[in-house]
Amino acid sequence: MSAAPVAYARKDLLQIRGMSVDEITGLLDATREYQDPSVRSDALRGHVVVNLFLEPSTRTRTSFEIAAKRLGGDVVNIAAAASSLVKGETLVDTTRTLDAMHPSAIVVRHASAGAPAIVATHSRASVVNGGDGAHEHPTQALLDARTILDRKSRIEGLRVVIAGDILHSRVARSNAYLLTALGATVVFSGPETLVPAAIDTIADGVEIAPSFDAALEGADVVMMLRVQLERQHEAFFPSLGEYHARYGLTEARLRTASPDAIVMHPGPVNRGVEITPEVADGPQSTILEQVANGVAVRMAVLDAVVNGRSRRIAS
């Protein structure tokens, strides 16, 4: 199987911010061809994809590997502990070393914002941001949008609540850019200490709810975020118990949203903190659908950046 060309003319996918609606919808439309897990393609045959994951990951790294292999590509996985970065090598030198081996694509996850852009500057390969610090996670936003479209058939006009640790969340940022671009109303909710003060730097049209309960009223989509304790170097709230009492999604709270509201979570889930097990495993939850769509979205993205580039060079 060979997918139709996607309207994505860039060498890299580094962020959602700045992408056109046509680019976003083109990738989302292309994803549908790959949602059947039995689909295989030769789109990346002869190409090597390097997963440069310098921060822990289960879903993103594994789904990129599966995506590349389903497209017929070869995959090399590099973790921080197995790289020369632990010996003091710079990210630029690591990039130049990899570039000398002529991979077609490098997927980068890094704890520092802007790291994938540095790799893209020093590599001829197409670079995909697999999550950089608290900056962006573009493929997560694309798979979330695909999941919403599968359940709701539209994004325009929906009320999407993104709740929790907004301050440290690259998922919140990428989703805010994408969903507002496609016409949704995005509402942030969380402790004041975990919601950025300069909210207008996130995306135009994003609202802040006075409380989590107020945010949930009439919500079509409720996206819960993990409390990222590993990125917090000071106390942002008194305790996890108090956090759950004020911002945890329970069955009772979910009943204040729209009757057909869906519940999302990018994972990993802290059960009993941001969401109860009953809600996470309930009929309104799309958590595992998001995981499945992650493979399909990353197939579409890898095909677009690698083969789109090949078509441009050939022309």
Secondary structure as UniProt FT lines:
FT   TURN            17..18
FT   HELIX           21..31
FT   HELIX           32..34
FT   TURN            37..38
FT   TURN            43..46
FT   STRAND          48..53
FT   HELIX           59..70
FT   TURN            71..72
FT   STRAND          74..79
FT   HELIX           80..82
FT   HELIX           84..87
FT   HELIX           91..99
FT   TURN            100..101
FT   STRAND          105..110
FT   TURN            113..114
FT   HELIX           115..121
FT   STRAND          126..132
FT   TURN            133..135
FT   HELIX           138..152
FT   TURN            156..157
FT   STRAND          159..163
FT   TURN            167..168
FT   HELIX           170..181
FT   TURN            182..183
FT   STRAND          185..189
FT   HELIX           192..194
FT   HELIX           199..201
FT   TURN            204..205
FT   STRAND          207..208
FT   HELIX           212..216
FT   TURN            217..218
FT   STRAND          221..224
FT   HELIX           229..231
FT   HELIX           240..247
FT   HELIX           251..254
FT   TURN            255..256
FT   TURN            259..260
FT   STRAND          262..264
FT   TURN            272..274
FT   HELIX           277..280
FT   TURN            283..284
FT   HELIX           287..314
//
